Amino acid sequence: MVKQTQLHKRIDTRAMQTILAFSSLIILFIIFSIASPFFLTTPNLINILNMTAVNGILAVGITFIIISGGIDLSVGTVMIFGAVFVGVALTNLGLPIPVGIAAGILASMLCGFVNGLSVAYLRLPPFIATLGMMNISRGLNLVITDARPIHFSETPLFTRLATWPILGIPAGAFVFFVCAGGAAFILSKTIIGRYCYAIGSNEEAARLSGINTKRWKVAMYSICGFFCGIAGVVIASRIASAQPSLGPGFELDAIAAAVIGGASLSGGQGRILGTVIGAFIITVLTNGLRIIAVPQQWQMVIIGIIILGAVYLDIVRRREK
């Protein structure tokens, strides 16, 4: 009876977190709609979808890591690493578009795999391991491209992949929704998801119960790398180039989206639906502040305060538990 009561409380808490995040998103829409007549225009809403696609896919990937009790600071540069490989495959080598896309995704997955090995088998702290990968992938991006962008002018079909409308939705945003749906299914219906929550809740207990925690940690980081690769394909298609200097900064928005959506930095808690809402909150806030002409430096201050607030709420939730 006590266990059932505790379970109901946990379910109610998770539902309340999602409801609060969604309510915050609605409030932001109302505020910016009143502040500017341009906010709810069709072009701006499409722009919001395009902006959310990349950060949202990264946030979906990093949600696996956060739930399992880790962190990944390399998602931004690993995403661009995948985009660079797409550029090399399509532009420099002249390979078919599907092959180029596969090359980019596999390159990012390799980075995630290395992160997993460093954390699980070398026992490096996730912060240090992924910080190192962030610098490695950032440096390789500049080395491979000779610090120059790779443009997709000779492959115009690829540049339309992210913006092509599917049921009125830009293809990049459609890919984001598909990724979110697939990730939600994995976390809620598969053994990967169960082990992810188990490791994040209590890694030692999971190990003693017979779970090969090292192998599954590598799997989690590889999954994150997979989503980074997809995000790299989307951003390369949307801006029609692979920009080697991009990457740093994306990891903060991705982590913020997951935490705002209810993922706990201590592990064992998080939902993809919350992450999706969190990604939209970050994008709507950024877009709205730009529309009402808030200076960029103040935009950074406001978003930083919101991130700190989300982390503080996570600490409060853990204390209550």
LUMDREN-926391 format. One line per 4 residues: their letters; for each residue x negated, y negated, z negated of N, C-alpha, C, O. Coordinates in steps of 0.02 Angstrom, whole numbers, plus 50000, padded with zeros to 5 digits. Atoms other than C-alpha are relative to their C-alpha. Layout:
<pts>
a	X,Y,Z,X,Y,Z,X,Y,Z,X,Y,Z | ...
</pts>
This chain:
<pts>
mvkq	49958,50060,50000,50000,50000,50000,49957,49937,50000,49970,49889,50036 | 50046,50057,50004,49858,49882,49955,49964,49990,50066,49956,49934,50090 | 50035,50004,49935,49765,49925,50116,50045,49971,50054,50023,49931,50095 | 49953,50026,49950,49920,49890,50219,50010,49925,49991,50014,49888,50040
tqlh	49993,50071,50013,49941,49722,50134,49940,49961,50024,49947,49907,50054 | 50061,50033,49977,49760,49676,50168,49998,49997,50076,49976,49947,50105 | 50000,49998,49927,49780,49729,50350,50048,49947,50028,50032,49912,50076 | 49951,50050,49977,49936,49621,50370,49973,49929,49991,49984,49886,50033
krid	50029,50066,50012,49845,49473,50293,49948,49984,50053,49944,49927,50077 | 50052,50011,49949,49700,49496,50415,50031,49985,50068,50009,49940,50103 | 49966,50012,49936,49818,49506,50564,50031,49931,50000,50027,49896,50050 | 49970,50067,50005,49911,49351,50503,49948,49946,50007,49960,49894,50039
tram	50054,50049,49997,49746,49258,50483,49976,49991,50072,49966,49935,50095 | 50023,50003,49931,49690,49302,50659,50052,49964,50044,50034,49922,50085 | 49947,50033,49961,49858,49250,50732,50002,49926,49985,50011,49885,50031 | 49999,50071,50018,49853,49086,50635,49941,49962,50032,49950,49905,50053
qtil	50057,50033,49968,49678,49047,50702,50014,49986,50073,49997,49933,50098 | 49983,50009,49929,49738,49073,50880,50052,49946,50009,50048,49904,50055 | 49947,50051,49995,49893,48968,50850,49972,49930,49987,49990,49883,50022 | 50030,50065,50014,49790,48827,50774,49958,49975,50058,49960,49916,50075
afss	50041,50019,49943,49669,48828,50920,50044,49978,50058,50030,49927,50091 | 49955,50018,49946,49811,48826,51046,50036,49934,49986,50045,49894,50031 | 49968,50063,50019,49898,48686,50951,49953,49942,50010,49973,49888,50032 | 50050,50053,49990,49737,48585,50955,49994,49984,50075,49986,49925,50093
liil	50004,50011,49928,49729,48609,51144,50060,49959,50025,50052,49913,50065 | 49940,50037,49980,49909,48548,51165,49996,49927,49977,50014,49882,50014 | 50007,50069,50026,49873,48396,51055,49953,49960,50043,49966,49902,50058 | 50048,50035,49957,49722,48352,51161,50033,49981,50067,50022,49925,50092
fiif	49965,50014,49937,49829,48364,51319,50046,49940,49991,50049,49896,50034 | 49952,50055,50012,49959,48248,51243,49963,49933,49991,49983,49882,50019 | 50038,50061,50013,49830,48121,51182,49972,49971,50065,49979,49911,50078 | 50032,50026,49939,49737,48108,51347,50052,49983,50054,50039,49940,50096
sias	49947,50017,49953,49899,48107,51447,50028,49931,49986,50044,49894,50032 | 49977,50067,50019,49955,47955,51350,49946,49948,50013,49961,49892,50034 | 50055,50048,49993,49783,47873,51358,49985,49983,50073,49961,49928,50087 | 50016,50013,49930,49764,47890,51547,50051,50033,50046,50068,50091,50037
pffl	49952,49971,49954,49889,47914,51690,49967,50049,50050,50002,50084,50086 | 50036,49957,49953,49754,48007,51788,49987,50070,49973,49965,50114,50009 | 50019,49937,50031,49734,48149,51665,50040,50059,50026,50012,50112,50042 | 49957,49945,49979,49882,48255,51718,50011,50003,50076,50057,50037,50099
ttpn	49995,49995,49927,49856,48230,51905,49973,50068,50023,49931,50098,49991 | 50020,49934,49974,49834,48386,52011,49924,50005,50011,49894,50055,49991 | 50073,49994,49991,49653,48346,52062,49962,50007,49935,49914,50045,49931 | 50035,49995,50064,49602,48322,51880,50011,50067,49967,49966,50095,49936
lini	49986,49934,50029,49688,48482,51823,49959,50054,50035,49935,50101,50003 | 50043,49953,49963,49597,48577,51961,49927,49992,49978,49891,50041,49972 | 50068,50012,50024,49436,48495,51903,49989,50032,49932,49935,50059,49919 | 50004,49969,50065,49471,48555,51726,49991,50076,50007,49951,50107,49972
lnmt	50007,49928,49989,49494,48733,51790,49930,50017,50025,49900,50066,50002 | 50068,49987,49973,49331,48723,51889,49947,49994,49946,49901,50034,49942 | 50049,50011,50054,49237,48654,51739,50003,50056,49948,49951,50077,49921 | 49992,49948,50051,49308,48785,51622,49974,50068,50023,49953,50108,49982
avng	50017,49934,49973,49267,48931,51737,49931,50022,49977,49923,50077,49950 | 50069,49981,50016,49078,48930,51709,49991,50008,49925,49967,50060,49902 | 50009,49996,50072,49078,48890,51524,50043,50056,49970,50022,50089,49922 | 49956,49948,50026,49224,49009,51496,49971,50070,50010,49975,50111,49965
ilav	50029,49934,49988,49137,49157,51577,49940,50012,49953,49932,50066,49927 | 50056,49994,50047,48980,49123,51474,50026,50012,49929,49998,50053,49892 | 49972,49991,50067,49087,49109,51317,50028,50070,49990,50021,50099,49936 | 49975,49932,50003,49171,49275,51355,49942,50048,49986,49947,50093,49944
gitf	50058,49957,50010,49000,49357,51367,49970,49994,49931,49953,50044,49900 | 50032,50009,50065,48931,49280,51210,50045,50021,49943,50021,50031,49887 | 49954,49976,50052,49087,49331,51113,49982,50070,49979,49986,50087,49920 | 50022,49933,50018,49026,49511,51122,49941,49998,49951,49939,50036,49903
iiis	50059,50006,50042,48861,49458,51044,50018,49975,49931,49994,50002,49881 | 49982,50029,50065,48939,49353,50907,50040,50050,49958,50028,50056,49898 | 49961,49950,50037,49064,49489,50859,49954,50054,49972,49965,50079,49917 | 50046,49947,50023,48921,49614,50846,49948,49974,49950,49904,50011,49929
ggid	50043,50027,50052,48832,49498,50725,49937,49967,50025,49892,49952,49986 | 50060,50031,49972,48704,49421,50844,50014,49931,50027,50066,49901,50014 | 49994,50065,49967,48676,49262,50942,49957,50002,50062,49908,50039,50065 | 50039,50001,49938,48613,49224,51116,49993,49928,50024,50041,49897,50046
lsvg	50014,50068,49980,48531,49057,51154,49977,49995,50073,49963,49940,50097 | 50028,49999,49933,48477,49109,51328,50053,50002,50056,50035,50004,50114 | 49948,49989,49950,48646,49121,51416,49998,49949,50057,50011,49966,50114 | 50002,50052,49949,48625,48955,51508,49946,50012,50051,49959,50010,50111
tvmi	50056,49990,49953,48454,48987,51583,50004,50068,50034,49982,50075,50091 | 49990,49934,49968,48495,49171,51614,50052,49995,50056,50045,50027,50108 | 49950,50013,49948,48648,49112,51712,49966,49971,50062,49978,49993,50118 | 50035,50031,49944,48536,49002,51820,49951,50049,50031,49938,50046,50091
fgav	50044,49949,49974,48414,49147,51837,50037,50043,50051,50011,50060,50104 | 49959,49963,49953,48554,49245,51919,50015,49960,50062,50013,49986,50118 | 49985,50044,49943,48599,49096,52029,49939,49995,50046,49946,49994,50108 | 50061,50004,49961,48417,49082,52085,49990,50063,50042,49970,50059,50100
fvgv	50007,49938,49962,48414,49265,52135,50050,50004,50056,50035,50032,50109 | 49951,50003,49946,48573,49240,52235,49972,49956,50056,49977,49974,50115 | 50029,50044,49950,48487,49095,52323,49943,50032,50039,49939,50025,50100 | 50056,49967,49967,48330,49195,52359,50026,50054,50048,50001,50060,50104
altn	49975,49945,49959,48430,49343,52425,50036,49975,50062,50027,50002,50117 | 49960,50024,49943,48547,49242,52537,49961,49954,50046,49966,49959,50107 | 50034,50052,49960,48436,49098,52593,49931,50022,50024,49915,50017,50083 | 50069,49982,49982,48257,49163,52589,49996,50067,50036,49956,50074,50083
lglp	50003,49933,49971,48289,49345,52632,50054,50013,50052,50049,50062,50089 | 49947,49993,49951,48447,49324,52735,50043,50063,49991,50069,50091,50039 | 49961,49941,50014,48537,49468,52649,50075,49984,50001,50094,49926,49996 | 49928,50012,50001,48727,49491,52657,50023,49972,49933,49991,49983,49882
ipvg	49974,50032,50061,48832,49396,52530,50012,50050,49944,49992,50035,49887 | 49990,49952,50055,48886,49551,52430,49935,50023,49968,49930,50032,49908 | 50065,49979,50027,48704,49604,52413,49970,49945,49958,49942,49958,49905 | 50027,50057,50038,48653,49430,52357,50035,49992,49933,50002,49979,49882
iaag	49962,50005,50063,48792,49424,52227,49978,50055,49952,49968,50042,49892 | 50021,49943,50042,48742,49597,52162,49931,49987,49972,49917,50004,49914 | 50068,50014,50023,48560,49541,52151,50000,49950,49943,49963,49958,49894 | 49996,50050,50053,48606,49390,52047,50026,50029,49935,50000,50014,49881
ilas	49970,49970,50061,48714,49489,51926,49951,50049,49968,49944,50050,49906 | 50048,49952,50027,48583,49626,51907,49941,49965,49967,49914,49988,49917 | 50056,50038,50029,48446,49496,51874,50019,49974,49931,49979,49978,49884 | 49978,50025,50065,48548,49420,51733,50010,50057,49951,49994,50051,49891
mlcg	49992,49941,50044,48591,49592,51664,49933,50024,49974,49928,50046,49917 | 50067,49980,50021,48406,49633,51659,49976,49956,49942,49946,49981,49894 | 50019,50045,50055,48377,49479,51550,50037,50019,49936,50008,50020,49882 | 49961,49978,50058,48518,49535,51435,49974,50065,49971,49971,50073,49910
fvng	50028,49936,50022,48444,49710,51428,49936,49989,49961,49926,50021,49909 | 50062,50015,50035,48275,49640,51377,50015,49968,49932,49982,49984,49882 | 49979,50028,50064,48360,49535,51243,50021,50055,49951,50001,50054,49893 | 49976,49946,50042,48444,49691,51177,49942,50043,49974,49942,50061,49915
lsva	50058,49962,50022,48280,49788,51172,49961,49962,49946,49938,49992,49897 | 50038,50040,50048,48194,49645,51080,50034,49998,49932,50001,50002,49880 | 49963,50004,50063,48331,49634,50949,50006,50068,49967,49995,50075,49907 | 49985,49935,50029,48369,49819,50927,49938,50041,49984,49933,50071,49930
ylrl	50058,49956,50009,48201,49905,50947,49938,49964,49975,49900,49993,49935 | 50057,50038,50027,48071,49769,50916,50019,49965,49935,49975,49940,49900 | 49974,50029,50062,48181,49705,50774,49984,49926,49993,49972,49901,49938 | 50008,50072,50002,48156,49524,50820,50067,49969,49981,50119,49994,50001
ppfi	49936,50034,50015,48286,49405,50747,50032,49976,50066,49996,49951,50110 | 49967,50020,49938,48416,49369,50883,49985,49928,50020,49978,49913,50079 | 50015,50070,49985,48381,49183,50869,49933,49993,50035,49927,49958,50085 | 50067,50005,49972,48196,49207,50907,49996,50036,50067,49968,50010,50115
atlg	50003,49961,49939,48218,49342,51039,50033,49964,50058,50004,49960,50113 | 49965,50033,49946,48345,49245,51140,49972,49931,50015,49977,49906,50071 | 50034,50063,49988,48253,49081,51116,49940,50011,50046,49926,49971,50091 | 50055,49982,49956,48102,49165,51194,50024,50014,50071,49993,49991,50119
mmni	49973,49986,49934,48208,49230,51338,50024,49936,50035,50018,49930,50096 | 49979,50064,49971,48278,49055,51363,49941,49965,50034,49948,49939,50090 | 50059,50032,49971,48103,48988,51392,49971,50040,50058,49948,50012,50108 | 50026,49957,49946,48049,49138,51497,50041,49991,50064,50014,49980,50117
srgl	49957,50006,49940,48199,49129,51614,49998,49930,50029,50000,49921,50089 | 50004,50069,49975,48189,48940,51625,49935,49990,50039,49935,49958,50092 | 50063,50006,49964,48006,48951,51674,50000,50038,50066,49976,50013,50116 | 49997,49961,49939,48038,49089,51800,50044,49966,50053,50030,49971,50113
nlvi	49958,50036,49953,48177,48986,51878,49959,49948,50039,49967,49939,50099 | 50041,50052,49969,48052,48847,51912,49945,50031,50043,49928,50004,50096 | 50053,49967,49962,47915,48966,51970,50026,50028,50066,49996,50018,50119 | 49973,49967,49940,48024,49063,52092,50020,49950,50053,50011,49961,50113
tdar	49975,50050,49952,48098,48907,52171,49949,49945,50015,49963,49900,50054 | 50050,50054,49994,47939,48802,52160,50030,49934,49975,50014,49880,50001 | 49967,50058,50031,48046,48683,52054,50043,49960,50048,50056,49901,50037 | 49956,50034,49951,48156,48642,52204,50066,50038,50007,50066,50100,50005
pihf	49935,49966,49993,48342,48678,52227,50001,50044,50063,49969,50028,50113 | 49987,49958,49942,48394,48817,52345,50071,49985,50024,50119,49997,49988 | 49935,50019,49974,48536,48756,52456,50028,50056,50044,49992,50092,50078 | 49967,49947,49963,48664,48870,52536,50032,49972,50064,50088,49991,50083
setp	49973,50032,49940,48688,48766,52693,50009,50050,50057,50051,50041,50101 | 49995,49951,49946,48662,48919,52804,50051,50055,49984,50064,50098,50026 | 49948,49951,50018,48793,49021,52711,50061,49963,49974,50077,49967,49914 | 49942,50040,50023,48948,48909,52706,50055,50042,49969,50093,50016,49928
lftr	49948,49958,50030,49061,49056,52665,49989,50009,49925,50037,50008,49887 | 50015,49992,50071,48972,49080,52498,50020,49938,49961,50044,49943,49905 | 49985,50063,50035,48996,48896,52453,50076,49990,49990,50096,49949,49950 | 49927,50006,50008,49185,48917,52471,50029,50053,49953,50088,50051,49937
latw	49974,49946,50042,49198,49071,52360,50030,49975,49935,50082,50000,49914 | 49977,50023,50065,49219,48974,52197,50059,49952,50004,50096,49943,49956 | 49947,50051,49994,49339,48842,52265,50059,50024,50042,50110,49989,50046 | 49946,49974,49958,49446,48950,52379,50062,50011,49956,50058,50045,49905
pilg	49941,49992,50043,49626,48941,52312,50030,50070,50003,50041,50098,50057 | 49965,49936,50006,49704,49103,52251,50062,49988,49958,50058,49976,49898 | 49937,50015,50033,49888,49080,52209,49999,49930,49970,50028,49917,49916 | 50003,50069,50022,49850,48895,52192,49946,49987,49948,49937,49930,49927
ipag	50053,50007,50050,49707,48926,52070,49932,50007,50034,49923,50053,50074 | 50067,49992,49971,49524,48896,52119,49972,50069,49984,49980,50095,49929 | 50025,49932,50008,49437,49062,52144,49955,50008,49939,49956,50059,49906 | 50043,49997,50059,49309,49021,52010,50038,50009,49936,50020,50049,49893
afvf	49958,49993,50060,49445,48998,51879,50035,50068,50000,50044,50097,49947 | 49969,49934,49995,49530,49156,51943,49952,50054,49975,49972,50101,49940 | 50051,49953,50024,49367,49251,51914,49994,49997,49924,49987,50049,49891 | 50003,50009,50073,49361,49179,51738,50057,50037,49966,50045,50072,49917
fvca	49943,49966,50031,49536,49243,51699,49994,50076,50006,50012,50112,49959 | 50010,49929,49992,49493,49414,51770,49948,50026,49950,49957,50078,49919 | 50052,49981,50048,49334,49420,51664,50028,50002,49929,50013,50047,49890 | 49971,50003,50067,49432,49369,51509,50046,50059,49989,50045,50090,49935
ggaa	49955,49943,50007,49564,49502,51541,49962,50065,49992,49980,50107,49951 | 50041,49940,50005,49432,49636,51568,49965,50005,49933,49962,50059,49903 | 50034,50000,50065,49336,49584,51412,50048,50015,49943,50031,50051,49896 | 49950,49988,50052,49495,49583,51307,50018,50074,49998,50027,50103,49944
fils	49985,49928,49998,49533,49760,51365,49943,50040,49970,49955,50087,49932 | 50058,49963,50026,49357,49819,51326,49997,49995,49924,49985,50045,49890 | 50006,50010,50072,49359,49745,51151,50057,50034,49961,50047,50056,49905 | 49942,49974,50037,49533,49808,51105,50016,50073,50014,50049,50106,49973
ktii	49978,49934,49980,49549,49974,51196,49945,50051,50012,49960,50109,50026 | 50053,49954,49985,49378,50052,51218,49954,50011,49940,49955,49973,49891 | 50047,49984,50053,49243,50130,51111,49948,49945,49992,49922,49934,49937 | 50049,50055,50003,49126,49986,51155,50025,49946,49953,49988,49921,49911
gryc	49971,50051,50043,49245,49864,51072,50001,50021,49927,49985,49980,49883 | 49998,49976,50069,49267,49971,50917,49931,49998,49968,49923,49977,49910 | 50068,50000,50027,49080,49990,50895,49974,49928,49992,49937,49914,49946 | 50020,50070,50004,49055,49804,50927,50024,49970,49934,49985,49938,49899
yaig	49973,50025,50063,49169,49759,50782,49969,50035,49940,49955,50003,49889 | 50028,49962,50055,49098,49897,50673,49929,49976,49983,49912,49967,49925 | 50069,50022,50010,48918,49841,50697,49999,49930,49970,49960,49915,49925 | 49998,50068,50025,48963,49660,50667,50026,49995,49929,50004,49952,49891
snee	49972,50001,50067,49063,49698,50510,49950,50026,49948,49942,49996,49895 | 50049,49971,50046,48931,49809,50428,49956,50047,50039,49973,50105,50050 | 50044,49960,49957,48786,49871,50532,49975,50063,49965,49971,50116,49996 | 50027,49942,50036,48716,49985,50398,50052,50054,49992,50038,50114,49999
aarl	49946,49951,50006,48884,50068,50368,50014,50033,50067,50028,50093,50070 | 49989,49971,49933,48905,50091,50556,49946,50051,50016,49960,50103,50045 | 50055,49954,49987,48733,50172,50567,50008,50065,49960,49997,50119,49987 | 49992,49941,50042,48769,50290,50422,50059,50042,50022,50062,50102,50007
sgin	49943,49961,49976,48933,50341,50503,49985,50037,50065,50028,50073,50091 | 50020,49963,49940,48837,50407,50653,49996,49960,50064,49982,49988,50116 | 50004,50043,49940,48841,50259,50773,49927,49983,50013,49891,49962,49968 | 50067,50019,49980,48680,50232,50869,49999,49924,50010,50008,49900,50066
tkrw	49992,50073,49998,48677,50046,50827,49950,49967,50048,49966,49917,50079 | 50050,50030,49956,48517,50011,50924,50023,50004,50073,50019,49954,50110 | 49978,49992,49931,48585,50082,51087,50059,49955,50016,50063,49926,50070 | 49941,50040,49987,48750,49991,51069,49984,49925,49998,50017,49886,50032
kvam	50021,50070,49998,48663,49826,51030,49972,49983,50068,49987,49929,50095 | 50026,50011,49933,48569,49842,51193,50057,49994,50050,50056,49953,50095 | 49942,50003,49956,48735,49875,51278,50036,49933,49994,50057,49905,50045 | 49965,50065,50009,48813,49717,51202,49963,49944,50035,49993,49903,50069
ysic	50039,50053,49969,48671,49606,51261,50000,50008,50076,49998,49959,50113 | 49996,49988,49927,48676,49688,51434,50067,49977,50027,50071,49949,50082 | 49934,50024,49979,48863,49653,51444,50000,49924,50004,50027,49894,50051 | 50006,50073,49998,48827,49472,51400,49962,49977,50062,49981,49928,50094
gffc	50038,50016,49939,48697,49468,51539,50041,50008,50063,50034,49969,50110 | 49956,49990,49943,48826,49537,51660,50045,49940,50011,50053,49917,50067 | 49956,50059,49994,48945,49393,51623,49959,49938,50018,49984,49894,50054 | 50043,50056,49980,48799,49270,51637,49988,50002,50075,49987,49950,50108
giag	50011,49993,49928,48766,49339,51811,50061,49977,50040,50054,49944,50091 | 49939,50022,49966,48948,49313,51862,50006,49924,49997,50023,49892,50047 | 49998,50073,50006,48941,49135,51794,49949,49967,50047,49963,49914,50075 | 50051,50026,49954,48781,49108,51895,50024,49999,50071,50011,49952,50108
vvia	49972,49998,49932,48869,49161,52055,50051,49945,50009,50052,49911,50060 | 49947,50051,49996,49016,49046,52018,49970,49930,50004,49992,49890,50046 | 50028,50067,50000,48910,48893,51979,49959,49986,50063,49959,49930,50089 | 50039,50009,49938,48796,48922,52129,50047,49986,50059,50032,49945,50102
sria	49951,50011,49946,48948,48933,52243,50033,49932,49994,50044,49898,50045 | 49963,50063,50009,49033,48781,52167,49958,49939,50018,49984,49892,50048 | 50042,50058,49985,48885,48662,52182,49959,50011,50064,49917,49969,50082 | 50032,49984,49936,48824,48746,52344,49924,50000,49996,49890,49985,50046
saqp	50073,49996,50007,48648,48768,52276,49983,50035,49934,50024,50041,49889 | 50027,49974,50062,48542,48852,52144,49952,49948,49973,49898,49937,50001 | 50040,50054,50029,48473,48715,52033,49958,50028,49942,49985,50041,49889 | 50041,49967,50051,48325,48785,51934,49994,49961,49934,49978,49990,49882
slgp	50006,50040,50062,48325,48641,51809,50062,50002,49957,50061,49980,49900 | 49939,49994,50040,48503,48676,51753,49992,50058,49950,49946,50098,49955 | 50000,49944,50047,48541,48793,51609,50002,49979,49928,50050,49995,49893 | 49999,50021,50070,48492,48715,51442,50062,49958,49984,50078,49911,50021
gfel	49940,50036,50020,48647,48652,51352,50063,50042,50008,50111,50033,49970 | 49942,49958,49989,48769,48780,51421,50012,50047,49941,50069,50063,49924 | 49993,49953,50055,48734,48896,51275,50038,49969,49941,50075,50004,49906 | 49966,50033,50056,48796,48767,51149,50076,49998,50012,50115,50010,49966
daia	49928,50002,49984,48963,48746,51238,50031,50069,49996,50088,50076,49973 | 49974,49932,50002,48983,48934,51254,50009,50024,49928,50061,50053,49911 | 49995,49981,50070,48948,48965,51070,50057,49962,49966,50095,49990,49927 | 49947,50042,50029,49062,48820,51022,50069,50027,50020,50114,50029,49978
aavi	49935,49975,49977,49204,48891,51128,50019,50063,49961,50077,50070,49941 | 49985,49938,50037,49190,49061,51043,50017,49986,49927,50063,50016,49900 | 49989,50014,50071,49180,48988,50867,50066,49962,49990,50104,49977,49944 | 49936,50037,50005,49323,48865,50896,50058,50048,50010,50111,50039,49979
ggas	49947,49951,49987,49424,49013,50960,50008,50052,49944,50051,50095,49949 | 49990,49955,50057,49400,49106,50795,49946,50052,49990,49949,50090,49941 | 50054,49952,50010,49241,49209,50818,49958,49978,49940,49943,49918,49932 | 50040,50015,50059,49140,49219,50658,49926,50010,50014,49907,50062,50040
lsgg	50072,49994,49990,48953,49186,50664,49969,50053,49956,49911,50072,49966 | 50025,49946,50042,48934,49317,50529,50015,50069,50029,49993,50120,50003 | 49985,49938,49965,49002,49449,50648,50064,50033,49976,50091,50018,49923 | 49942,49960,50018,49148,49569,50648,50067,49969,50013,50118,50000,49999
qgri	49937,50033,49990,49280,49445,50699,49998,49957,50063,49948,49923,50076 | 49996,50039,49939,49335,49365,50862,50048,50031,50050,50059,50092,50050 | 49953,49977,49949,49459,49377,51004,49987,49963,50065,49970,49903,50064 | 50012,50032,49935,49442,49342,51190,50052,49945,50013,50034,49893,50041
lgtv	49949,50052,49991,49607,49245,51191,49979,49936,49965,49987,49882,49993 | 50024,50059,50036,49537,49128,51060,49942,49967,50036,49938,49906,50039 | 50057,50027,49963,49377,49109,51160,50023,49961,50062,49996,49908,50078 | 49973,50034,49941,49477,49063,51316,50029,49932,49980,50016,49881,50013
igaf	49972,50063,50024,49572,48931,51218,49944,49952,49980,49947,49892,49995 | 50056,50042,50020,49409,48867,51143,49963,49970,50060,49942,49913,50057 | 50033,50026,49940,49332,48851,51317,50040,49943,50030,50011,49893,50053 | 49957,50054,49974,49480,48747,51374,49997,49938,49956,49999,49882,49980
iitv	50005,50057,50046,49468,48638,51218,49937,49960,50015,49939,49899,50019 | 50063,50035,49985,49285,48597,51256,50005,49962,50065,49984,49904,50069 | 49995,50032,49935,49323,48559,51438,50048,49941,50000,50033,49888,50026 | 49950,50053,50002,49480,48457,51407,49973,49940,49961,49984,49883,49981
ltng	50028,50054,50040,49391,48356,51273,49948,49961,50041,49949,49900,50042 | 50052,50033,49959,49242,48320,51388,50032,49961,50057,50014,49903,50069 | 49967,50033,49943,49353,48280,51537,50040,49939,49978,50037,49887,50010 | 49959,50055,50024,49471,48171,51436,49959,49940,49978,49977,49883,49992
lrii	50043,50055,50022,49332,48070,51357,49969,49963,50059,49961,49902,50057 | 50027,50033,49940,49258,48036,51529,50053,49957,50033,50038,49902,50055 | 49947,50036,49967,49426,47982,51599,50016,49935,49965,50030,49884,49997 | 49985,50062,50036,49455,47855,51461,49937,49958,49989,49937,49911,49950
avpq	50061,50040,49996,49278,47791,51490,49963,49995,49934,49935,49942,49918 | 50042,49999,50061,49199,47840,51325,49927,50011,50022,49914,50056,50061 | 50070,49992,49979,49009,47817,51344,49975,50071,49987,49995,50103,49939 | 50023,49931,50005,48916,47980,51369,49967,50016,49934,49975,50071,49907
qwqm	50033,49988,50064,48813,47960,51211,50051,50012,49945,50039,50052,49899 | 49948,49989,50050,48973,47948,51109,50038,50066,50013,50063,50097,49967 | 49971,49934,49984,49044,48099,51201,49961,50055,49965,49989,50100,49935 | 50043,49950,50032,48896,48199,51138,50010,50000,49924,50011,50053,49893
viig	49989,50005,50072,48924,48134,50961,50065,50034,49979,50067,50072,49931 | 49934,49973,50016,49109,48180,50961,50001,50076,50006,50026,50111,49962 | 50002,49927,49990,49081,48354,51032,49957,50034,49948,49974,50088,49924 | 50043,49973,50053,48940,48383,50908,50036,50005,49934,50029,50054,49897
iiil	49961,50000,50063,49054,48336,50763,50051,50057,50001,50061,50091,49950 | 49950,49946,49995,49187,48457,50826,49967,50068,49991,49995,50113,49960 | 50036,49936,50009,49058,48598,50837,49983,50011,49927,49992,50066,49901 | 50015,49994,50071,49001,48563,50660,50063,50017,49960,50060,50057,49913
gavy	49937,49986,50035,49182,48563,50603,50022,50072,50009,50046,50104,49963 | 49981,49930,49987,49215,48731,50687,49957,50048,49960,49983,50097,49933 | 50044,49956,50039,49063,48809,50604,50017,49996,49925,50016,50046,49890 | 49981,50007,50071,49115,48737,50435,50063,50039,49985,50068,50071,49932
ldiv	49938,49962,50010,49289,48812,50454,49985,50075,49999,50017,50112,49961 | 50019,49930,50001,49206,48979,50493,49971,50019,49932,49984,50073,49906 | 50029,49988,50066,49108,48965,50329,50055,50004,49948,50053,50046,49903 | 49944,50000,50047,49268,48924,50235,50039,50065,50004,50058,50093,49953
rrre	49964,49937,49991,49355,49076,50310,49962,50058,49968,49992,50101,49936 | 50039,49946,50030,49212,49188,50255,50003,49998,49924,50006,50050,49891 | 49995,50005,50072,49218,49120,50078,50066,50026,49975,50069,50059,49923 | 49935,49978,50020,49404,49153,50069,50005,50076,50003,50037,50107,49960
k	49999,49928,49995,49377,49332,50129,49961,50033,49942,49956,50094,49938
</pts>
